[in-house]
Amino acid sequence: MDRLVEYAANHPFLAGGLVAVTVLVIGYEIRQRLRGGRDMGPLEAVGLINNDAAVVDVRAPAQFDKGHVLNARNIPLSDFESAGGTLENLKGRPVVVYCDNGMASGRAVQMLRARGIEDVVNLRGGLNAWKAENLPVVRGKGRKKGSS
């Protein structure tokens, strides 16, 4: 223990960095647990999608048209408040939600859970991670809004 204290005294920036990173990791994990969200990588999401999960893209329509996951519904995050009926149709089946990088879709997961849709997962890394795994992306105006 004395050597640890001596090391920390001799290397304050390294010791401080270690403490800061540890606090950040613990804080992140606690936040994830409290928000009740579940994240899933692209390859895990493929398995869920193949088992009849609904896919919701929360990006703007212009981004959706540039590329999206096959059979995804485009419900922009800004339209979630007015998309009551469309969101209610998602109950009873798993839902995979994504955006570009996984940040906005995390908020969408919270909103869906607040509406009583429990089996919701956030695509970790969003469409960027999907593309990084060389998974298929559909381009064009195949915009599904209400039905699936």
Order of alpha helices (4+ residues) and beta strands (2+ residues): alpha-alpha-beta-alpha-beta-alpha-beta-alpha-beta-alpha-beta-alpha
